[in-house]
Amino acid sequence: MKKICHLTLVMFAMLFGSTAMAQTQKGNLMVGGDLTNFGFNFQKGSTKFDFNLTPKLGYFIKDDLALGGYVNFGLSTAKGAGSTVDYGIGAFGRYFINDKNVKKLEFSKRARFFVEANAGFAGTNPASGASTNGLNLGAGPGLAYFITPNVALEALVKYDLIVGFGNSVTSNQLGFNLGFQIYLPTAKAKQIIREEQR
C-alpha cells in the first residue's frame, strides 16, 4: 500500500510540478493509452464499428524515441450480428518527429507529430463471420497535444494487419484512435520516491 501511495505522489508531482525536463527526453516514461478506437473493418461480414481500450507503457531509449508494450481489448456489438471480441498484446515503438520542415506544420507549440508501429499477437473473433488470430503488425501517424507539460491528448490513425489462422488467414483494419499519455521524468520520479521514504 505504501508503494502505491508513493507512486501516486510521484504522478501528481510530475503532472503539476516542474517543467524543466522535456517530455520526450531519454530516460522518461510514457504511461497511458488509447481509450477509444473508431474504425472501419475491411473484412467481409465483420462488424463495421468497434470500441477498444489499449493501455501502453513506454520508455524513451533516446530523445524522441520510445519503446514499450501494450495490451488491447475490444468488444463490439451490432444488432443482428452478435458480438465481436478483439484482443492483442505486443511491443510498440514511437518516434516524435523533430524535423524543422515538419515543425512548420504543427499548429501550436504544444503539438508534436509522431509515428508509431507495433508488432505482437492479436485476434478478432466475431460471433458470425471471419475470425483471424495470429501475428499483428500496425503502423501510422499521430499527433500529441500537451494540455499540461506532462499530459498529452493524442490522435492516431493506424493501419493494422493480422496474419494467422482462423476462418480467414488475414484481417486488416484502418482505425482512428483517441487517448492520452502521461510523460514522467524517471530521474525526478526516483528523487521524489527517495525523499518520501525518509
Backbone as numpy.savetxt, mean C-alpha at the origin, in Angstrom:
# Nx Ny Nz CAx CAy CAz Cx Cy Cz
1.82 -4.95 27.33 0.99 -3.76 27.33 1.86 -2.49 27.33
2.98 -2.58 28.09 3.87 -1.44 28.17 4.46 -1.11 26.80
4.81 -2.16 26.02 5.37 -1.93 24.69 4.35 -1.29 23.77
3.09 -1.66 23.88 2.04 -1.05 23.06 1.90 0.43 23.39
1.97 0.77 24.67 1.90 2.18 25.08 3.08 2.97 24.51
4.29 2.36 24.55 5.47 3.03 23.99 5.30 3.26 22.50
4.82 2.26 21.79 4.63 2.38 20.34 3.60 3.46 20.02
2.53 3.53 20.79 1.51 4.56 20.59 2.09 5.95 20.80
2.89 6.12 21.86 3.52 7.42 22.12 4.46 7.81 20.98
5.21 6.84 20.47 6.13 7.10 19.37 5.36 7.56 18.14
4.26 6.89 17.83 3.48 7.26 16.64 2.92 8.67 16.77
2.37 9.02 17.94 1.84 10.38 18.12 2.95 11.42 18.04
4.11 11.11 18.60 5.23 12.05 18.54 5.69 12.26 17.10
5.70 11.20 16.33 6.12 11.32 14.93 5.08 12.07 14.09
3.81 11.86 14.39 2.76 12.53 13.63 2.74 14.03 13.86
2.91 14.43 15.12 2.72 15.83 15.45 3.97 16.51 15.99
5.09 15.81 15.94 6.33 16.33 16.48 7.17 17.05 15.44
8.47 16.92 15.61 9.44 17.61 14.76 9.33 17.18 13.30
9.57 18.13 12.41 9.51 17.84 10.97 10.89 17.95 10.32
11.95 17.86 11.11 13.30 18.05 10.56 13.72 16.94 9.60
13.22 15.73 9.78 13.63 14.62 8.93 12.70 14.50 7.73
13.27 14.17 6.60 12.47 13.97 5.39 11.66 12.68 5.53
10.48 12.67 4.92 9.59 11.51 5.04 10.17 10.28 4.36
10.84 10.44 3.26 11.30 9.31 2.46 12.81 9.11 2.58
13.36 9.47 3.72 14.80 9.37 3.96 15.17 7.94 4.35
16.39 7.54 4.02 16.90 6.21 4.36 16.74 5.96 5.86
16.24 4.78 6.20 16.06 4.40 7.60 14.68 4.65 8.16
13.82 5.35 7.42 12.47 5.60 7.89 11.56 4.41 7.64
10.48 4.34 8.41 9.45 3.32 8.22 8.25 3.94 7.53
7.52 3.12 6.79 6.27 3.53 6.14 5.21 2.52 6.60
4.19 3.00 7.31 3.15 2.13 7.86 1.79 2.66 7.41
0.94 1.79 6.91 -0.39 2.21 6.48 -0.98 1.19 5.54
-1.62 1.67 4.51 -2.17 0.75 3.53 -3.24 1.36 2.68
-3.72 0.53 1.75 -4.83 0.91 0.89 -6.12 0.51 1.59
-7.00 1.48 1.80 -8.25 1.22 2.50 -9.36 0.81 1.55
-9.30 1.29 0.35 -10.31 0.93 -0.65 -9.63 0.66 -1.97
-10.25 -0.18 -2.75 -9.75 -0.49 -4.08 -10.97 -0.62 -4.98
-11.16 0.36 -5.82 -12.25 0.31 -6.76 -11.66 -0.15 -8.09
-12.18 -1.23 -8.62 -11.56 -1.75 -9.83 -12.55 -2.33 -10.80
-12.07 -2.50 -12.01 -12.83 -3.17 -13.04 -12.09 -4.44 -13.40
-12.75 -5.57 -13.25 -12.13 -6.86 -13.52 -12.40 -7.25 -14.96
-11.33 -7.59 -15.70 -11.45 -7.95 -17.10 -11.82 -9.41 -17.31
-11.88 -10.20 -16.21 -12.19 -11.62 -16.31 -13.67 -11.81 -16.62
-13.97 -12.55 -17.65 -15.36 -12.77 -18.06 -16.12 -13.51 -16.96
-17.29 -13.01 -16.63 -18.15 -13.65 -15.64 -17.79 -13.34 -14.20
-16.86 -12.43 -13.96 -16.46 -12.10 -12.59 -17.11 -10.80 -12.13
-17.00 -10.51 -10.84 -17.57 -9.31 -10.25 -16.90 -8.06 -10.82
-17.67 -7.03 -11.09 -17.13 -5.81 -11.70 -16.67 -4.79 -10.68
-17.14 -4.85 -9.45 -16.80 -3.86 -8.44 -16.36 -4.58 -7.18
-15.25 -4.12 -6.57 -14.79 -4.77 -5.35 -14.29 -3.78 -4.33
-14.12 -4.26 -3.10 -13.63 -3.46 -1.97 -12.57 -4.28 -1.25
-11.37 -3.74 -1.11 -10.26 -4.46 -0.49 -9.62 -3.64 0.62
-8.95 -4.35 1.52 -8.13 -3.74 2.57 -6.74 -4.34 2.43
-5.72 -3.47 2.30 -4.35 -3.93 2.09 -3.39 -3.19 3.01
-3.13 -3.70 4.23 -2.12 -3.09 5.10 -0.72 -3.31 4.54
0.16 -2.30 4.75 1.54 -2.36 4.25 2.50 -1.89 5.33
3.71 -2.44 5.30 4.79 -1.98 6.16 6.06 -1.97 5.31
6.71 -0.81 5.21 7.90 -0.67 4.39 9.04 -0.01 5.14
10.25 -0.23 4.66 11.46 0.35 5.24 12.27 0.97 4.11
12.71 2.21 4.30 13.49 2.91 3.27 14.94 2.44 3.33
15.34 1.64 2.33 16.70 1.12 2.29 17.67 2.18 1.78
17.17 3.17 1.08 17.92 4.36 0.70 16.90 5.47 0.46
17.37 6.70 0.32 16.45 7.81 0.12 15.51 7.53 -1.06
14.23 7.71 -0.83 13.17 7.59 -1.83 12.87 6.16 -2.28
13.51 5.14 -1.72 13.25 3.76 -2.12 12.92 2.91 -0.89
11.68 2.40 -0.86 11.23 1.57 0.27 10.90 0.16 -0.22
11.24 -0.82 0.60 10.87 -2.22 0.37 10.08 -2.69 1.58
9.11 -3.57 1.36 8.32 -4.04 2.49 7.37 -5.16 2.11
6.42 -5.39 3.00 5.46 -6.46 2.79 4.04 -5.95 2.90
3.12 -6.76 2.37 1.71 -6.40 2.40 0.86 -7.66 2.56
-0.36 -7.46 3.02 -1.37 -8.51 3.09 -2.63 -7.91 2.47
-3.38 -8.71 1.72 -4.59 -8.21 1.07 -5.77 -9.11 1.39
-6.90 -8.48 1.68 -8.15 -9.23 1.83 -9.26 -8.42 1.20
-10.05 -9.06 0.37 -11.17 -8.38 -0.27 -12.40 -9.27 -0.30
-13.52 -8.63 -0.20 -14.80 -9.34 -0.26 -15.75 -8.51 -1.10
-16.30 -9.13 -2.14 -17.23 -8.44 -3.02 -18.52 -9.24 -3.12
-19.61 -8.51 -3.20 -20.89 -9.17 -3.42 -21.63 -8.43 -4.52
-22.37 -9.19 -5.29 -23.19 -8.60 -6.35 -24.48 -9.39 -6.43
-25.57 -8.68 -6.61 -26.87 -9.32 -6.66 -26.92 -10.36 -7.77
-27.26 -11.57 -7.38 -27.37 -12.66 -8.34 -26.05 -13.31 -8.72
-24.92 -12.76 -8.23 -23.62 -13.32 -8.60 -22.91 -13.96 -7.42
-23.46 -13.86 -6.20 -22.79 -14.40 -5.02 -21.66 -13.52 -4.56
-20.76 -14.09 -3.77 -19.63 -13.35 -3.19 -18.33 -13.74 -3.85
-17.42 -12.79 -3.87 -16.07 -13.03 -4.35 -15.10 -12.75 -3.22
-14.18 -13.68 -2.98 -13.15 -13.50 -1.96 -11.81 -13.34 -2.66
-11.11 -12.25 -2.33 -9.77 -12.00 -2.84 -8.80 -12.01 -1.67
-7.61 -12.52 -1.89 -6.59 -12.53 -0.85 -5.22 -12.41 -1.49
-4.23 -12.05 -0.68 -2.87 -11.97 -1.19 -1.89 -11.67 -0.09
-0.66 -12.07 -0.32 0.44 -11.76 0.60 1.71 -11.68 -0.25
2.59 -10.73 0.08 3.80 -10.62 -0.72 4.66 -9.44 -0.33
5.57 -9.09 -1.22 6.50 -7.99 -1.01 6.25 -6.89 -2.04
6.58 -5.67 -1.66 6.42 -4.55 -2.58 7.66 -3.66 -2.53
7.83 -2.90 -3.58 8.86 -1.88 -3.64 8.23 -0.57 -4.10
8.65 0.52 -3.51 8.11 1.83 -3.88 9.25 2.82 -4.06
9.20 3.55 -5.18 10.22 4.56 -5.45 9.55 5.91 -5.64
9.93 6.89 -4.82 9.44 8.25 -4.95 10.30 8.97 -5.98
9.66 9.47 -7.01 10.37 10.09 -8.13 10.90 11.45 -7.71
12.20 11.63 -7.90 12.86 12.86 -7.46 13.52 13.57 -8.65
12.88 13.50 -9.81 13.39 14.12 -11.02 12.82 15.53 -11.15
13.64 16.50 -11.55 13.17 17.89 -11.62 12.05 18.06 -12.64
12.06 17.29 -13.73 11.00 17.39 -14.73 9.67 16.87 -14.19
9.71 15.83 -13.38 8.49 15.29 -12.76 8.00 16.25 -11.68
8.92 16.85 -10.93 8.52 17.78 -9.87 7.73 18.97 -10.41
7.97 19.34 -11.68 7.21 20.43 -12.30 5.73 20.06 -12.43
5.43 18.76 -12.52 4.05 18.30 -12.65 3.30 18.28 -11.32
4.04 18.28 -10.21 3.40 18.23 -8.90 2.69 19.55 -8.64
1.42 19.45 -8.28 0.57 20.62 -8.11 0.76 21.31 -6.77
1.52 20.70 -5.85 1.73 21.25 -4.53 3.07 20.78 -3.99
3.66 21.56 -3.08 4.90 21.15 -2.43 4.67 19.94 -1.52
3.42 19.69 -1.16 3.09 18.55 -0.30 2.88 17.26 -1.08
2.87 17.34 -2.40 2.59 16.17 -3.24 3.88 15.53 -3.73
3.89 14.19 -3.80 5.03 13.44 -4.33 4.52 12.30 -5.20
5.04 12.20 -6.43 4.72 11.07 -7.30 5.60 9.88 -6.94
5.06 8.67 -7.11 5.84 7.46 -6.88 5.37 6.37 -7.84
6.19 5.34 -7.96 5.80 4.11 -8.67 5.95 2.97 -7.67
5.04 2.00 -7.78 5.06 0.86 -6.87 4.89 -0.43 -7.64
5.60 -1.46 -7.23 5.48 -2.79 -7.83 5.40 -3.81 -6.71
4.71 -4.92 -6.98 4.59 -5.97 -5.98 4.72 -7.35 -6.62
5.10 -8.33 -5.79 5.15 -9.73 -6.19 4.78 -10.57 -4.98
3.97 -11.59 -5.20 3.56 -12.43 -4.08 2.63 -13.54 -4.54
1.84 -14.03 -3.60 0.87 -15.09 -3.86 -0.51 -14.50 -3.62
-1.45 -14.73 -4.56 -2.79 -14.15 -4.43 -3.81 -15.03 -5.11
-5.06 -14.72 -4.85 -6.14 -15.45 -5.49 -7.41 -14.64 -5.53
-8.24 -14.94 -6.50 -9.57 -14.37 -6.60 -10.52 -15.52 -6.84
-11.51 -15.67 -5.96 -12.39 -16.83 -5.97 -13.86 -16.41 -5.88
-14.50 -16.22 -7.02 -15.93 -15.87 -7.02 -16.80 -17.10 -6.75
-18.01 -16.84 -6.29 -18.97 -17.92 -6.05 -19.28 -18.65 -7.35
-19.35 -17.93 -8.44 -19.53 -18.53 -9.76 -18.64 -17.79 -10.74
-18.13 -18.49 -11.70 -17.22 -17.88 -12.66 -15.82 -18.37 -12.46
-14.88 -17.71 -13.11 -13.49 -18.16 -13.13 -12.75 -17.76 -11.87
-12.06 -18.72 -11.25 -11.20 -18.44 -10.10 -9.75 -18.68 -10.51
-8.84 -17.91 -9.91 -7.41 -18.05 -10.18 -6.65 -17.87 -8.88
-5.67 -18.74 -8.62 -4.81 -18.66 -7.44 -3.38 -18.92 -7.90
-2.45 -18.09 -7.46 -1.06 -18.31 -7.85 -0.20 -17.07 -7.70
0.81 -16.94 -8.57 1.76 -15.83 -8.55 1.05 -14.53 -8.90
1.27 -13.51 -8.08 0.67 -12.19 -8.29 1.76 -11.18 -8.58
1.64 -10.45 -9.69 2.55 -9.37 -10.04 1.73 -8.12 -10.30
2.21 -6.98 -9.84 1.48 -5.74 -10.06 2.42 -4.56 -10.14
1.98 -3.50 -10.80 2.79 -2.28 -10.91 1.90 -1.12 -11.30
2.29 0.09 -10.87 1.55 1.26 -11.27 2.06 2.53 -10.62
1.60 3.69 -11.12 1.98 4.99 -10.57 1.04 5.42 -9.46
1.55 6.33 -8.60 0.73 6.84 -7.52 1.11 8.25 -7.15
0.31 8.84 -6.27 0.55 10.19 -5.77 0.29 10.20 -4.28
1.26 10.71 -3.52 1.12 10.88 -2.07 0.96 12.36 -1.77
-0.06 12.71 -1.00 -0.28 14.10 -0.60 -0.15 14.17 0.91
0.87 14.88 1.41 1.17 14.93 2.84 0.27 15.95 3.54
-0.71 15.44 4.29 -1.61 16.33 5.03 -0.95 16.84 6.30
0.03 16.10 6.83 0.93 16.56 7.89 2.32 16.17 7.43
3.37 16.59 8.13 4.71 16.21 7.70 4.94 14.70 7.66
4.16 13.91 8.41 4.40 12.48 8.49 3.24 11.61 8.04
2.14 12.19 7.60 0.97 11.42 7.17 0.58 11.85 5.76
0.42 10.86 4.88 0.07 11.15 3.49 -1.18 10.39 3.09
-2.08 11.08 2.40 -3.19 10.43 1.71 -2.66 10.03 0.34
-3.08 8.85 -0.13 -2.49 8.35 -1.36 -3.52 7.83 -2.34
-3.19 7.97 -3.60 -3.97 7.37 -4.69 -2.98 6.58 -5.55
-3.38 5.36 -5.92 -2.51 4.48 -6.68 -3.33 3.77 -7.75
-2.90 3.89 -9.00 -3.52 3.16 -10.11 -2.58 1.99 -10.42
-3.09 0.76 -10.29 -2.20 -0.39 -10.43 -2.83 -1.51 -11.25
-2.02 -2.08 -12.11 -2.42 -3.25 -12.89 -1.92 -4.50 -12.15
-2.82 -5.45 -11.88 -2.48 -6.68 -11.18 -2.75 -7.87 -12.08
-1.81 -8.82 -12.07 -1.93 -10.05 -12.84 -1.70 -11.23 -11.91
-2.59 -12.21 -11.96 -2.40 -13.47 -11.22 -2.26 -14.57 -12.25
-1.18 -15.35 -12.12 -0.93 -16.48 -13.01 -0.81 -17.72 -12.14
-1.62 -18.75 -12.42 -1.54 -19.93 -11.59 -2.50 -21.01 -12.00
-3.32 -21.42 -11.05 -4.23 -22.53 -11.27 -5.63 -22.14 -10.81
-6.60 -22.96 -11.13 -8.00 -22.70 -10.84 -8.81 -22.91 -12.11
-10.01 -22.35 -12.16 -10.82 -22.46 -13.37 -10.20 -21.70 -14.53
-9.40 -20.67 -14.21 -8.73 -19.86 -15.23 -7.25 -19.77 -14.88
-6.38 -19.86 -15.87 -4.93 -19.81 -15.63 -4.48 -18.40 -15.25
-5.15 -17.37 -15.78 -4.77 -15.99 -15.49 -5.99 -15.17 -15.07
-5.70 -14.13 -14.30 -6.70 -13.13 -13.93 -5.98 -11.79 -13.93
-6.57 -10.76 -14.55 -5.94 -9.44 -14.55 -6.96 -8.39 -14.20
-6.45 -7.32 -13.60 -7.33 -6.27 -13.10 -6.59 -4.95 -13.06
-7.29 -3.88 -13.41 -6.78 -2.53 -13.25 -7.56 -1.91 -12.11
-6.85 -1.50 -11.05 -7.52 -0.99 -9.86 -7.10 0.42 -9.52
-7.99 1.14 -8.84 -7.74 2.48 -8.32 -7.81 2.38 -6.81
-6.67 2.54 -6.14 -6.57 2.37 -4.70 -6.47 3.71 -3.99
-7.17 3.85 -2.88 -7.07 5.02 -2.01 -6.66 4.55 -0.62
-5.77 5.30 0.02 -5.32 4.91 1.35 -4.50 5.99 1.99
-3.72 5.59 2.99 -2.84 6.53 3.68 -1.59 5.80 4.16
-0.55 6.57 4.43 0.69 6.04 5.00 1.17 6.99 6.09
1.80 6.42 7.10 2.46 7.19 8.16 3.95 6.94 8.00
4.74 8.00 7.97 6.18 7.91 7.79 6.85 8.19 9.12
7.59 7.20 9.65 8.19 7.29 10.96 9.71 7.24 10.86
10.41 8.30 11.28 11.87 8.25 11.34 12.31 7.28 12.43
13.00 6.19 12.08 13.33 5.16 13.06 14.32 5.65 14.12
15.25 6.52 13.75 16.21 7.03 14.74 15.49 7.81 15.84
14.55 8.66 15.44 13.78 9.44 16.42 12.89 8.51 17.25
12.30 7.50 16.61 11.44 6.56 17.32 12.23 5.82 18.39
13.44 5.37 18.06 14.27 4.66 19.04 14.63 5.56 20.22
14.92 6.83 19.93 15.26 7.78 20.99 14.08 7.96 21.94
12.86 8.11 21.41 11.68 8.28 22.25 11.43 7.04 23.10
11.61 5.85 22.53 11.42 4.61 23.29 12.42 4.53 24.43
13.69 4.87 24.16 14.72 4.86 25.23 14.35 5.83 26.35
13.87 7.03 25.98 13.51 8.02 26.98 12.33 7.55 27.82
11.36 6.87 27.20 10.19 6.38 27.92 10.52 5.22 28.85
11.58 4.47 28.54 11.92 3.32 29.36 12.76 3.69 30.58
13.20 4.91 30.67 13.98 5.35 31.83 13.14 5.51 33.06
